[in-house]
Amino acid sequence: MKSRYLVLFGIAIFLNLNFNSGHASDSYKLKYKMKKGTTLNYSMDSKMESLQEIMGSEVESTTQSKAKIKITSEGENKDGNLTYLMVYESMVIELLSSMMDSTFKDPEGLIGKRVRKTITPNGDQIDR
């Protein structure tokens, strides 16, 4: 009697694993889609710490940056590729090291420059 329950339990586990493994192979594709005129605002913060050796001396440095980026959709073409305009609205870069400290605020030539990009629905960049 006990072995019968073990066999039924084993069969139930086997069927459950087969059923779940069949569904685990299902996949979903996320597609990049934005209506024309949609605007997204991003804030990007990064910090990098490094240790370098310069002329026999160790130099520690930390670089931090903060940027505000605006992305505006220009819509999709007939192939479903998305075109958008990306603009850096502001940026601050701080370089702190034992040798020097520097701060760059809104670097000229980068702030306000518009970059038009075209990407496929799965996110591959095809034009810039």
Residue pairs with C-beta under 8 A, 6 or more apart in sequence:
29 122
30 122
31 80
31 121
31 122
32 82
32 119
32 120
32 121
32 122
32 123
33 76
33 82
33 121
34 40
34 73
34 82
34 84
35 73
35 75
36 73
36 74
36 75
37 72
37 73
38 72
38 73
39 70
39 71
39 72
39 73
40 70
40 71
40 72
41 68
41 69
41 70
41 71
42 68
42 69
42 70
42 71
43 66
43 67
43 68
43 69
44 65
44 66
44 67
44 68
44 69
45 64
45 65
45 66
46 64
46 65
47 62
47 63
47 64
48 62
48 63
48 64
49 60
49 61
49 62
50 60
50 61
50 62
50 63
51 58
51 59
51 60
52 58
52 59
52 61
53 59
54 99
59 97
59 98
59 99
60 97
60 98
61 95
61 96
61 97
61 98
61 99
62 94
62 95
62 96
62 97
63 93
63 94
63 95
63 96
64 93
64 94
64 96
65 91
65 92
65 93
65 94
66 91
66 92
67 88
67 90
67 91
67 92
68 88
68 89
68 90
68 91
69 86
69 87
69 88
69 89
70 86
70 87
70 89
71 84
71 85
71 86
71 87
72 84
72 85
72 87
73 82
73 83
73 84
74 83
74 84
74 85
74 116
75 82
75 83
76 82
76 83
77 83
77 118
80 120
80 121
81 118
81 119
81 120
81 121
81 126
82 118
82 119
82 120
82 121
83 116
83 117
83 118
83 127
84 116
84 117
84 119
85 114
85 115
85 116
86 114
86 115
86 116
86 117
87 112
87 113
87 114
87 115
88 110
88 111
88 112
88 113
89 111
89 112
90 106
90 111
91 104
91 105
91 106
91 107
91 110
91 111
92 103
92 104
92 105
92 106
93 103
93 104
93 107
94 101
94 102
94 103
94 104
95 101
95 102
95 103
95 104
115 128
116 127
116 128
117 125
117 127
117 128
118 125
118 126
118 127
118 128
119 125
119 126
120 126
